Amino acid sequence: MLAARTPYPGSIQKRILAITLSCLLGMCVVISLVSYYVFQNYLQRSLIQSTETSLQLLTDSIDGHMDDISRMVQFCQTNPGIASYIAKNPNPGSVLSVATYDRIYEEYSNNPSKNYMVRVAVVTNDHFLQVVAATASSTSNLAQEVPRLPYFETLLNDPGYNFSPGIIQDPFYRKGKDVLPLIRPITYQFSSVQGGYLFLEVSADLFADALDRYAVAEDSILYLTIGEHTYLYREGALVEMAPSYQARRDLSSAALIAGSQIAEISDSQGVNRLVVTAPLSMPDCYISQGISLSELRNQRLLLWCILAALLVSVLGIGTILMVVLNRMIHVPVSRIRAKMLRVAEGDFSRDPSIEWNHELGEIGRGINDLSENVILLMNRMLQEEKEKQELEYKMLQSQVNPHFVYNTLNSIKWMASIQGADGICEMTTALAKLMKSISKGTSLLVPIREEFALLQDYFTIQSYRYGGTITMDIQVEEVDIYDCPILKFTLQPLVENAIFHGIEPKGTGHIAIHALRETDTSPPIIRIDVTDDGVGMSQEKAAQILRSNQENSADFFREIGVSNVHQRLQYEFGSSYGISVHSREGCYTTMTIRIPDSKAEETMEHADVSGGSTPFFNTHGV
């Protein structure tokens, strides 16, 4: 009786639950990471693009005012009256001076951005005309003071607008109003020669008012860059600062608007921040906004809440699975295990309680059926064992001692000899030798000499059978070939095939066996050709004969076909050896055997002695 097995420490339920939870948690982690990455990128891109759009509106507003100021500059540079005033350089109070001033003031008054033009002055070598806000009025002689400004030459000689001085205090207003100076040349009419220049002061309120109307989060940062000057917008004012940050990544590829620049920077306090920069129409002028960190944190917090909810959901699903698996799997499996333990103890009775209406019930029914069949199987095995013993006894009784067979054949031989029946005597002797060889098996390696002797015994019987209508001769090129080993019963199936399938349909014929050594191969081989002049066969039949066994008509060798001989040779000597078949229908069939030459060295030493062919047998029938 089998001993009960110790229950496994890990149940299927626990394993399934562990695998399920692991898969769910793995999926949760993967989904969380992918979601976090996608959401983070989406959030970052969304904030960048919304910031770009907002900055675009801000820069459009500033650019609109700068376009108005540019039109005022262009008017002063191209108006014929101002050009005439420059050329004549009249004294203040003259009719031309008053008329030119009125025209400048008219254009100034009609400009939508006049509130941001603190001072507009047309200056000649000796005199000047200025339109100035009442709060910035000054008695300074601009014709003398402006050329003394440190940036005068730089701004005047630049081919385009130059804002390199940045925002400075008005040099002609003692209360220190912040302005952006602008100096452009005015040429004579119909000439490119400079006769005077325009000195215009743009109020810093142009930028401050626009930034003040721009709604941003409290922790967002706004920068204004003019040339090499950077200003921080704080509490309604622009404060110049020295940038102290380190660029970490360039994210301009995520820009929605052409010309925008996006970068991740690390400030002096080590805080990483995304900064979006939008260009102004003014050369080398930009507005930058640092994206709110609090908004990023709020969005990330929302994402973590979603991921936490997902994790809680997975754990809840795992708990539900535990309960469901306990009811659907654990209880049935426990009962099935108990039944298997009882079977191991020898209880083969049927247990209907494990036959449920589901897959585990099928297993339970199978165990019950197996239990009931065990006793039947054991009884059947006992019965078969008894029948086997009886059969073996009968087989022992039916066996004949081989010596009795040899003695009987010898008795027939002597009786035939006494009565003068030489044919019967010779045929009986050949049959006795053949049966003795058969009793020793077919897997032995024998010398070719012995194989030829066995073949002669077989052919003797067949020659009597066919009444001398078939003949056979054997030629061996070299004497030492006789001693080369060959598998026993290699030649007989080939000769039998030649007789039954080649010569018998024709009625009469001849079989030639030729053994020789091929020295042009490496290593040398022994080749034996078995050729008959029978009906031959097609190339398809010649190829098929090596692939399938055909049942011969012989009694003793029915199981040894040509393909079996071919396989035995390859198993014994290797795939490069075996049998090949060449035939021509109506003419001949040659089966060639190739085996290793174990006497190659001896053959080379006695090459001079062995020369010529030496016939071993030359049989022409009986």
Solvent accessible surface area in square Angstrom, and as a share of the most:
residue,aa,sasa,rsa
1,M,196,0.87
2,L,131,0.65
3,A,89,0.69
4,A,57,0.44
5,R,187,0.68
6,T,117,0.68
7,P,81,0.51
8,Y,153,0.58
9,P,132,0.83
10,G,23,0.23
11,S,25,0.16
12,I,92,0.47
13,Q,22,0.10
14,K,129,0.55
15,R,135,0.49
16,I,59,0.30
17,L,18,0.09
18,A,56,0.43
19,I,109,0.55
20,T,36,0.21
21,L,43,0.22
22,S,70,0.45
23,C,72,0.43
24,L,39,0.20
25,L,66,0.33
26,G,32,0.31
27,M,109,0.49
28,C,8,0.05
29,V,83,0.47
30,V,88,0.51
31,I,83,0.42
32,S,16,0.11
33,L,116,0.58
34,V,83,0.48
35,S,38,0.24
36,Y,66,0.25
37,Y,143,0.54
38,V,85,0.49
39,F,56,0.23
40,Q,28,0.12
41,N,59,0.30
42,Y,143,0.54
43,L,10,0.05
44,Q,33,0.15
45,R,117,0.43
46,S,46,0.30
47,L,15,0.08
48,I,0,0.00
49,Q,51,0.23
50,S,60,0.38
51,T,11,0.07
52,E,3,0.01
53,T,66,0.38
54,S,40,0.26
55,L,0,0.00
56,Q,64,0.29
57,L,124,0.62
58,L,8,0.04
59,T,4,0.02
60,D,71,0.37
61,S,43,0.28
62,I,0,0.00
63,D,23,0.12
64,G,35,0.34
65,H,45,0.20
66,M,9,0.04
67,D,67,0.35
68,D,12,0.06
69,I,1,0.00
70,S,36,0.23
71,R,127,0.46
72,M,0,0.00
73,V,0,0.00
74,Q,112,0.50
75,F,27,0.11
76,C,0,0.00
77,Q,59,0.26
78,T,93,0.54
79,N,23,0.12
80,P,76,0.48
81,G,33,0.31
82,I,1,0.00
83,A,8,0.06
84,S,30,0.19
85,Y,2,0.01
86,I,5,0.02
87,A,60,0.46
88,K,142,0.60
89,N,44,0.23
90,P,20,0.12
91,N,102,0.52
92,P,99,0.62
93,G,65,0.63
94,S,38,0.24
95,V,133,0.76
96,L,49,0.24
97,S,3,0.02
98,V,77,0.44
99,A,55,0.42
100,T,4,0.03
101,Y,79,0.30
102,D,76,0.39
103,R,92,0.34
104,I,2,0.01
105,Y,108,0.41
106,E,90,0.41
107,E,46,0.21
108,Y,23,0.09
109,S,39,0.25
110,N,109,0.56
111,N,12,0.06
112,P,106,0.66
113,S,0,0.00
114,K,76,0.32
115,N,122,0.63
116,Y,30,0.11
117,M,1,0.01
118,V,4,0.02
119,R,0,0.00
120,V,0,0.00
121,A,0,0.00
122,V,0,0.00
123,V,0,0.00
124,T,4,0.02
125,N,122,0.63
126,D,86,0.44
127,H,37,0.17
128,F,52,0.21
129,L,21,0.10
130,Q,33,0.15
131,V,4,0.03
132,V,38,0.22
133,A,37,0.28
134,A,97,0.75
135,T,96,0.56
136,A,0,0.00
137,S,72,0.46
138,S,24,0.16
139,T,146,0.85
140,S,36,0.23
141,N,55,0.28
142,L,1,0.01
143,A,10,0.07
144,Q,103,0.46
145,E,59,0.27
146,V,0,0.00
147,P,59,0.37
148,R,170,0.62
149,L,25,0.12
150,P,126,0.79
151,Y,27,0.10
152,F,13,0.05
153,E,105,0.47
154,T,74,0.43
155,L,1,0.01
156,L,16,0.08
157,N,104,0.53
158,D,41,0.21
159,P,134,0.84
160,G,31,0.29
161,Y,76,0.29
162,N,24,0.12
163,F,8,0.03
164,S,53,0.34
165,P,21,0.13
166,G,0,0.00
167,I,23,0.12
168,I,46,0.23
169,Q,123,0.54
170,D,5,0.03
171,P,62,0.39
172,F,18,0.07
173,Y,39,0.15
174,R,236,0.86
175,K,158,0.67
176,G,22,0.21
177,K,62,0.26
178,D,67,0.35
179,V,0,0.00
180,L,0,0.00
181,P,2,0.01
182,L,3,0.01
183,I,1,0.01
184,R,21,0.08
185,P,32,0.20
186,I,1,0.00
187,T,47,0.27
188,Y,74,0.28
189,Q,77,0.34
190,F,194,0.81
191,S,49,0.32
192,S,106,0.68
193,V,89,0.51
194,Q,78,0.35
195,G,7,0.07
196,G,3,0.03
197,Y,15,0.06
198,L,0,0.00
199,F,0,0.00
200,L,0,0.00
201,E,0,0.00
202,V,0,0.00
203,S,2,0.01
204,A,11,0.08
205,D,61,0.32
206,L,1,0.01
207,F,0,0.00
208,A,13,0.10
209,D,50,0.26
210,A,3,0.03
211,L,2,0.01
212,D,97,0.50
213,R,151,0.55
214,Y,30,0.11
215,A,97,0.75
216,V,56,0.32
217,A,44,0.34
218,E,183,0.82
219,D,48,0.25
220,S,15,0.10
221,I,46,0.23
222,L,6,0.03
223,Y,40,0.15
224,L,0,0.00
225,T,32,0.19
226,I,0,0.00
227,G,26,0.25
228,E,171,0.77
229,H,49,0.22
230,T,20,0.11
231,Y,7,0.03
232,L,22,0.11
233,Y,34,0.13
234,R,142,0.52
235,E,170,0.76
236,G,40,0.38
237,A,50,0.39
238,L,32,0.16
239,V,78,0.45
240,E,91,0.41
241,M,60,0.27
242,A,85,0.66
243,P,73,0.46
244,S,66,0.43
245,Y,125,0.47
246,Q,131,0.58
247,A,72,0.56
248,R,137,0.50
249,R,126,0.46
250,D,112,0.58
251,L,25,0.12
252,S,40,0.26
253,S,118,0.76
254,A,14,0.11
255,A,32,0.25
256,L,108,0.54
257,I,48,0.24
258,A,102,0.79
259,G,51,0.49
260,S,13,0.08
261,Q,102,0.45
262,I,0,0.00
263,A,29,0.23
264,E,22,0.10
265,I,17,0.09
266,S,20,0.13
267,D,44,0.23
268,S,90,0.58
269,Q,158,0.70
270,G,53,0.51
271,V,53,0.30
272,N,67,0.34
273,R,24,0.09
274,L,11,0.05
275,V,16,0.09
276,V,0,0.00
277,T,23,0.14
278,A,5,0.04
279,P,56,0.35
280,L,13,0.07
281,S,70,0.45
282,M,7,0.03
283,P,63,0.40
284,D,93,0.48
285,C,1,0.01
286,Y,74,0.28
287,I,0,0.00
288,S,11,0.07
289,Q,17,0.07
290,G,0,0.00
291,I,5,0.02
292,S,5,0.04
293,L,32,0.16
294,S,38,0.24
295,E,71,0.32
296,L,11,0.06
297,R,139,0.51
298,N,94,0.48
299,Q,55,0.24
300,R,84,0.31
301,L,113,0.56
302,L,95,0.47
303,L,6,0.03
304,W,142,0.50
305,C,71,0.43
306,I,94,0.48
307,L,14,0.07
308,A,54,0.42
309,A,59,0.46
310,L,57,0.28
311,L,78,0.39
312,V,101,0.58
313,S,58,0.38
314,V,10,0.06
315,L,94,0.47
316,G,32,0.31
317,I,82,0.42
318,G,1,0.01
319,T,81,0.47
320,I,113,0.57
321,L,49,0.24
322,M,93,0.41
323,V,76,0.43
324,V,60,0.34
325,L,21,0.10
326,N,59,0.31
327,R,182,0.67
328,M,125,0.56
329,I,38,0.19
330,H,69,0.31
331,V,62,0.36
332,P,8,0.05
333,V,29,0.17
334,S,48,0.31
335,R,112,0.41
336,I,14,0.07
337,R,85,0.31
338,A,40,0.31
339,K,1,0.00
340,M,104,0.46
341,L,58,0.29
342,R,83,0.30
343,V,35,0.20
344,A,21,0.16
345,E,77,0.35
346,G,35,0.34
347,D,55,0.29
348,F,53,0.22
349,S,67,0.43
350,R,92,0.34
351,D,27,0.14
352,P,101,0.63
353,S,60,0.39
354,I,1,0.00
355,E,50,0.22
356,W,50,0.18
357,N,153,0.78
358,H,77,0.34
359,E,136,0.61
360,L,36,0.18
361,G,0,0.00
362,E,104,0.47
363,I,89,0.45
364,G,0,0.00
365,R,66,0.24
366,G,37,0.36
367,I,24,0.12
368,N,0,0.00
369,D,61,0.31
370,L,116,0.57
371,S,1,0.01
372,E,78,0.35
373,N,77,0.39
374,V,34,0.19
375,I,90,0.46
376,L,108,0.54
377,L,96,0.48
378,M,105,0.47
379,N,81,0.42
380,R,144,0.53
381,M,114,0.51
382,L,128,0.64
383,Q,92,0.41
384,E,94,0.42
385,E,86,0.39
386,K,114,0.48
387,E,90,0.40
388,K,112,0.47
389,Q,106,0.47
390,E,93,0.42
391,L,104,0.52
392,E,81,0.36
393,Y,135,0.51
394,K,124,0.53
395,M,102,0.46
396,L,119,0.59
397,Q,114,0.51
398,S,82,0.53
399,Q,122,0.54
400,V,90,0.52
401,N,88,0.45
402,P,70,0.44
403,H,125,0.56
404,F,126,0.53
405,V,39,0.22
406,Y,38,0.14
407,N,90,0.46
408,T,56,0.33
409,L,19,0.09
410,N,65,0.33
411,S,58,0.38
412,I,74,0.37
413,K,56,0.24
414,W,157,0.55
415,M,113,0.50
416,A,7,0.05
417,S,52,0.33
418,I,143,0.73
419,Q,139,0.62
420,G,55,0.53
421,A,32,0.25
422,D,107,0.55
423,G,26,0.25
424,I,98,0.50
425,C,24,0.15
426,E,83,0.37
427,M,71,0.32
428,T,13,0.07
429,T,38,0.22
430,A,5,0.04
431,L,46,0.23
432,A,16,0.13
433,K,110,0.47
434,L,2,0.01
435,M,57,0.25
436,K,104,0.44
437,S,23,0.15
438,I,57,0.29
439,S,70,0.45
440,K,120,0.51
441,G,30,0.28
442,T,47,0.27
443,S,92,0.59
444,L,87,0.43
445,L,83,0.41
446,V,12,0.07
447,P,55,0.35
448,I,0,0.00
449,R,95,0.35
450,E,82,0.37
451,E,1,0.01
452,F,0,0.00
453,A,44,0.34
454,L,10,0.05
455,L,0,0.00
456,Q,37,0.16
457,D,22,0.11
458,Y,4,0.02
459,F,1,0.00
460,T,10,0.06
461,I,25,0.13
462,Q,11,0.05
463,S,1,0.01
464,Y,59,0.22
465,R,133,0.49
466,Y,44,0.17
467,G,62,0.60
468,G,27,0.26
469,T,57,0.33
470,I,2,0.01
471,T,29,0.17
472,M,0,0.00
473,D,27,0.14
474,I,0,0.00
475,Q,86,0.38
476,V,1,0.00
477,E,56,0.25
478,E,36,0.16
479,V,79,0.45
480,D,28,0.14
481,I,0,0.00
482,Y,12,0.05
483,D,67,0.35
484,C,0,0.00
485,P,45,0.29
486,I,0,0.00
487,L,7,0.04
488,K,4,0.02
489,F,0,0.00
490,T,0,0.00
491,L,0,0.00
492,Q,0,0.00
493,P,0,0.00
494,L,1,0.00
495,V,0,0.00
496,E,0,0.00
497,N,8,0.04
498,A,6,0.04
499,I,0,0.00
500,F,17,0.07
501,H,78,0.35
502,G,6,0.05
503,I,1,0.01
504,E,84,0.38
505,P,87,0.55
506,K,107,0.45
507,G,44,0.43
508,T,74,0.43
509,G,13,0.12
510,H,57,0.25
511,I,0,0.00
512,A,36,0.28
513,I,1,0.01
514,H,56,0.25
515,A,0,0.00
516,L,32,0.16
517,R,20,0.07
518,E,27,0.12
519,T,97,0.57
520,D,132,0.68
521,T,54,0.31
522,S,113,0.73
523,P,87,0.55
524,P,36,0.23
525,I,16,0.08
526,I,0,0.00
527,R,59,0.22
528,I,0,0.00
529,D,19,0.10
530,V,4,0.02
531,T,41,0.24
532,D,5,0.03
533,D,56,0.29
534,G,1,0.01
535,V,57,0.32
536,G,13,0.12
537,M,26,0.11
538,S,38,0.24
539,Q,124,0.55
540,E,128,0.58
541,K,73,0.31
542,A,5,0.04
543,A,48,0.37
544,Q,82,0.37
545,I,7,0.04
546,L,36,0.18
547,R,168,0.61
548,S,45,0.29
549,N,86,0.44
550,Q,52,0.23
551,E,132,0.59
552,N,10,0.05
553,S,61,0.39
554,A,6,0.05
555,D,119,0.61
556,F,92,0.38
557,F,4,0.02
558,R,94,0.34
559,E,141,0.63
560,I,25,0.13
561,G,4,0.04
562,V,10,0.06
563,S,2,0.01
564,N,40,0.21
565,V,1,0.00
566,H,29,0.13
567,Q,75,0.33
568,R,50,0.18
569,L,0,0.00
570,Q,56,0.25
571,Y,178,0.68
572,E,84,0.37
573,F,45,0.19
574,G,27,0.26
575,S,100,0.65
576,S,95,0.61
577,Y,31,0.12
578,G,6,0.05
579,I,9,0.04
580,S,32,0.21
581,V,18,0.10
582,H,104,0.47
583,S,9,0.06
584,R,151,0.55
585,E,119,0.53
586,G,61,0.59
587,C,62,0.37
588,Y,80,0.30
589,T,6,0.03
590,T,22,0.13
591,M,6,0.03
592,T,8,0.04
593,I,0,0.00
594,R,75,0.27
595,I,0,0.00
596,P,38,0.24
597,D,14,0.07
598,S,70,0.45
599,K,51,0.22
600,A,18,0.14
601,E,135,0.61
602,E,84,0.38
603,T,9,0.05
604,M,149,0.66
605,E,134,0.60
606,H,99,0.44
607,A,58,0.45
608,D,144,0.75
609,V,127,0.73
610,S,19,0.12
611,G,53,0.51
612,G,59,0.57
613,S,65,0.42
614,T,55,0.32
615,P,88,0.56
616,F,63,0.26
617,F,51,0.21
618,N,95,0.49
619,T,28,0.16
620,H,119,0.53
621,G,24,0.23
622,V,95,0.54
